[in-house]
Amino acid sequence: MTSRLEAYRVSAYNTAKLSENKMHDDTVARRFGFSGGLVPGVDVMAYIMHLPVKKWGRAFLERGLIEARFVKPVYDGETADITGEESDGVLTIQVESRGQLCAAGSASLPVSAPPVSISGFSETAPVVERRPVNAASYELGKWLGTVPRAWAGDAVKEYLTDVRETDAIYAREGLGHPGLLQRVMNRVLVDNAILGPWIHVGSRMQLLAAAASGEELTARAKVTGNYEKKGHRFVELDALVVASGRTPVAHCQHIAIYQPREQAAA
């Protein structure tokens, strides 16, 4: 039996206009064929997460499974409509803007979080000095770490406002938004190399525990893919996001174009 969830509408906001990744800058993004700076994929994924959290509540934050692929840009100030249909316990989710499909994904609620051993993920410090990205930056099989990060106090409120989150569960129960875990995944790339314009294209995330608001987050990531496709250079990561240095909160697969073909040809 299929049932349709109440749609969720967001006025998208580009949180990364001033970031090092100039794919979020209007002028640079237009040189790559876009209409303007891209709303970060991790924030579009945060929009997507609203539906399963609304349906399953804290249980989803403790053990939910979600994946998404970004197929068209979402732009600052434009309306994004997030819709979902449930069939046999799986939510099929779409993000549409400008009458186009921009992202597609799914979410489900396993009976329990799968066991993941923290010892299976090597704790690695990020590079001491970042250098321009090259063939060795994301070498296949390489372990990468991140600088610890925490969002607490006003930073939490600002984040929830930026991703247009309306669910009161995070403030009410003192929980971190799972979109922050995706931001940590992006930092795996950024903390280990100086990138030009780059694009997050998809993620799969199995939540393992609900992170408390303000907890220090790090990632332990292994490079599982580094290849060329249609002129783009892709990197794939398999990672564990850890809270307070001891609690695994998410097992993530993350895919990005770290060197778009226009840049590769420059």
C-alpha positions, 0 to 999 in steps of 0.5 A: 500500500502506498501513501503520500506524505504531506509535502514540505516547502522550503525557500532555499538558502545558499549558506555557502556564498562566501565559502572556499568552494566557489561553485557556490559563488554566482559568477564562478558557477555561471562559468560552469554552466549554472544559473547561479551559485549552488545551494550546497548538496548537504543542505538539500539533503537536510531539507530531505531529512525533514520528511522521515524525521517528521514521520518517525521522530527520534527513532529515525535520528537514532537508526534511520537510513537515508540516501540521496542523489543530486541531479539538478541545482537548487538555487538561492531564494527559489522554492524547493518542494519536498515530496514523499511516498511510503510503500512497504516501509520505504519513503521515496523522496523527491526535491523539485524546483523550477518544475525540475527534479533536483534530487531523489532519495529514499529513507527507511527505519530499520528495526535496529541500527546495524553494529559498526565497530569504531575500531574498523575505521582508522583514526587519522588526523587531517593533513598538517598543511593543505596543498592544492588537490592532486592525484595523491590527495584522495588516493584509493585506500587512503585514510582521511580525518577531519578537524573536530567541529561542534555546533552549539548555542547560537550556532545551532539556532543559526544552522536550523534557520539556514536549512529552514528546519521547522521541526521542534524536536532538535530544540526540544530534545537537545539533539543535533540535526543529521544534516550537520553530519553531512557537513562533516563529510564535506570537511573530509575533502576540504580539510585535506586539500585545497580544492577549486570549485567542486560538487557533492553529488550523492550520499548514503547515511545510516544513522547509528545514534542521535547526536546531542546538540553541541557534541564535537564531531569528527570523521574517519574516512577511507577513499573507496573510489577515485576515477574519471567519468565524462571528464569529471574526477570523482571521489568516493568515501566510506566513513564513520562520523564520531561524536565526542571521540567515542560514539559512532553516530553515522556510517556514511558513503559520500560521492563528490566531483572534486574536479569538474571537467571544465576545471580539468581542461583549464 
